[in-house]
Amino acid sequence: MKTDPKDQAHVPGETLHRLIHAYKRMTMNAMQAADMPMPMSHKRVMKWILKVPSITAQQLADKSAQDKGRITRLLQELENEGLIEKRPHPIDRRSQTLHLTPAGDTLMTEFRSVEQDVRTRMTRGLTPQQIQSFVEIANLMADNLENHNCKKTVHPD
């Protein structure tokens, strides 16, 4: 069966959609199996806190391209669960910096292990060069989309 060339233009998008959903599904299943039933949004916020020491809520909202109100709600939930803490900003008295608590740090260590297992499964059978090529191509595609008047979203992966 011959494929219409117009249909080929949509293949990368459909393939990416399938990959994203498979990755999310596998990650969520692995987290549940590891008794870590936390929403991915909470884990992403915690990843930013790890990646950018002493990040503020506003910086987190800006870097993740998330609404400040949503970030504030997520931070409050994480703080209520004892996973993060806020500390006075050393320079700006109006701001607070965000830090993982020991419980949050332990959870993120466990989560990184689950993530590594999922990544290992996802990249099984690929050479390091294939993985590097995929990363370069995916980043170029993301840059192409983000540089066309779209709000830039950066992920801490």
Phi, psi and omega in degrees: 000126183275137181267135177292130181304329178297326179291331181297331181297335183266350184300313180302319180296316179293320179295316179297317178302314179298316180296314181300313182292322178295318179296313179298315181298314180296319179296314180296318178297317179294322178294318178295319179296330179270010181058048178234065186280055180256141178302147180298328180300323178293319180293324179295319177298316180295327177296318178298320180297322176290318186289323184240094182304137178061032177294149175260167179298320180294317178298319179298316179298316181295312184293325182267357182056036178255154176297135182302322179297318178295316178299317179300317179295316179298317180296320179296318178297316179294323178292317178299329179276359178074024183261337176226164174220154177254140177232151178302139177290136184293339182243314184261105183293345179277346184250163174231147176263154184251139182216148174284143171278171175304322178295321178293320178296318178298315179299317181292327175297315178295318181296319178299325177294316177298315179299318180298319178298318180293316178299320179298316179295318182296325185260009178304134178085358178259146176277160175305323179294320178296318179296314179299318178297317178301313181300315180297315180294314180298320178295321177297316178298317179297316178300319179301319181286319183289335182270015177243058177059025174262149176292127185284127176247129178245138180247145184277024182280000000 
